[in-house]
Amino acid sequence: MATAARYHLDETNLERQRLLGKVLNPFTRTFLAEAGLSSAARCLDVGCGIGETTRLLASVAPNAECVGLEKDAALLAAARRQSDEPRVCFQEGDATQLPFGDHSFDFVFARYLMMHLPEPGDAIREMLRVVRKGGTVMLIEPDFSFHATHPPSWAYERLPELLRALLPDPFIGRKLDHLLRQAGAGEIHLDAVARIEQGSSDVRRCWRLTVESMGPAMLAKNILTLEELAAVVAELRRVEDDINSVLLCNPNVCAWART
Ligand SMILES: C[S@@+](CC[C@H](N)C(=O)[O-])C[C@H]1O[C@@H](n2cnc3c(N)ncnc32)[C@H](O)[C@@H]1O
């Protein structure tokens, strides 16, 4: 029986997911091209949020019909507002119980979803169920065990511990190969990238917005007090505003399996 998952981020501020797309899309595009997405006819994006990833799939696969699946109705509405191509559409649903028939897509994709699920294997098995024989399932997830700034920042040093206290698995990137195998996938390709940010602050701004969006859940779970949360956010904002600081970002892992 699939587990009902609780999502711990308050996504009311849509700028967070927009920035996530801006930061992650360049290397995601490279992985998608390497995995042969361009020839796909039917693609599914699981946990699509405001549709940044769904629109990216559509741009790499110029003739494909791309479906974004999301369980948050407000994010779905935003995704629909921002997408005017008829071949891109969005549907409400849960990753652990996909509302699609067996073998109905050529390419099934999820980015930054598995770390939020208590039982990611349930969602991966569903992705493998709905992909056709000879199709591709691709996962992109972070390993948030590492961040480094120069000059040093105590808030960035605390991030792994805070994320571990809140999210089901913020270090899941390293496990994708095993999770895919356990779900029955064969022929798995693995790759990883790590970025360094200097002279711009998109990643740092995204982190500050992410911690703000996790604030209510961290308070409810007594991970931080209100004062501690305010101090972490203020420190993240200080680093965001420091144009001379450098952020060596967490690695992101991409795993794709041919079925
Ligand atoms: C961090 S966002 C990533 C959005 C997009 N994939 C991207 O990379 O830009 C994760 C999304 O997964 C959605 N989500 C979380 N649990 C879900 C579930 N069980 N089924 C479907 N969507 C889910 C959240 O609502 C959120 O929009």
The ligand as an SDF file (V2000), in Angstrom:
LIG
                    3D

 27 29  0  0  0  0  0  0  0  0999 V2000
   11.0950   20.7450   -5.0700 C   0  0  0  0  0  0  0  0  0  0  0  0
    9.6590   20.7370   -6.0720 S   0  0  0  0  0  0  0  0  0  0  0  0
   10.3670   20.3080   -7.6580 C   0  0  0  0  0  0  0  0  0  0  0  0
    9.5420   20.8140   -8.8250 C   0  0  0  0  0  0  0  0  0  0  0  0
   10.1370   20.4900  -10.1920 C   0  0  0  0  0  0  0  0  0  0  0  0
   10.2310   19.0480  -10.3950 N   0  0  0  0  0  0  0  0  0  0  0  0
   11.5090   21.1030  -10.3650 C   0  0  0  0  0  0  0  0  0  0  0  0
   12.5130   20.3920  -10.2600 O   0  0  0  0  0  0  0  0  0  0  0  0
   11.5880   22.3340  -10.6250 O   0  0  0  0  0  0  0  0  0  0  0  0
    8.8910   19.2050   -5.5960 C   0  0  0  0  0  0  0  0  0  0  0  0
    7.4450   19.1330   -6.0790 C   0  0  0  0  0  0  0  0  0  0  0  0
    6.9340   17.8250   -5.8340 O   0  0  0  0  0  0  0  0  0  0  0  0
    5.5810   17.9440   -5.4220 C   0  0  0  0  0  0  0  0  0  0  0  0
    5.2320   16.7330   -4.6750 N   0  0  0  0  0  0  0  0  0  0  0  0
    5.6260   16.3850   -3.4080 C   0  0  0  0  0  0  0  0  0  0  0  0
    5.1330   15.1820   -3.0920 N   0  0  0  0  0  0  0  0  0  0  0  0
    4.4000   14.7400   -4.1740 C   0  0  0  0  0  0  0  0  0  0  0  0
    3.6590   13.5630   -4.4580 C   0  0  0  0  0  0  0  0  0  0  0  0
    3.5600   12.5710   -3.5520 N   0  0  0  0  0  0  0  0  0  0  0  0
    3.0520   13.4600   -5.6630 N   0  0  0  0  0  0  0  0  0  0  0  0
    3.1500   14.4610   -6.5890 C   0  0  0  0  0  0  0  0  0  0  0  0
    3.8430   15.6010   -6.3800 N   0  0  0  0  0  0  0  0  0  0  0  0
    4.4620   15.7480   -5.1790 C   0  0  0  0  0  0  0  0  0  0  0  0
    5.5740   19.1990   -4.5570 C   0  0  0  0  0  0  0  0  0  0  0  0
    4.2670   19.7350   -4.4030 O   0  0  0  0  0  0  0  0  0  0  0  0
    6.5180   20.0990   -5.3450 C   0  0  0  0  0  0  0  0  0  0  0  0
    5.8340   20.8770   -6.2940 O   0  0  0  0  0  0  0  0  0  0  0  0
  1  2  1  0
  2  3  1  0
  2 10  1  0
  3  4  1  0
  4  5  1  0
  5  6  1  0
  5  7  1  0
  7  8  2  0
  7  9  1  0
 10 11  1  0
 11 12  1  0
 11 26  1  0
 12 13  1  0
 13 14  1  0
 13 24  1  0
 14 15  1  0
 14 23  1  0
 15 16  2  0
 16 17  1  0
 17 18  1  0
 17 23  2  0
 18 19  1  0
 18 20  2  0
 20 21  1  0
 21 22  2  0
 22 23  1  0
 24 25  1  0
 24 26  1  0
 26 27  1  0
M  CHG  2   2   1   9  -1
M  END
$$$$
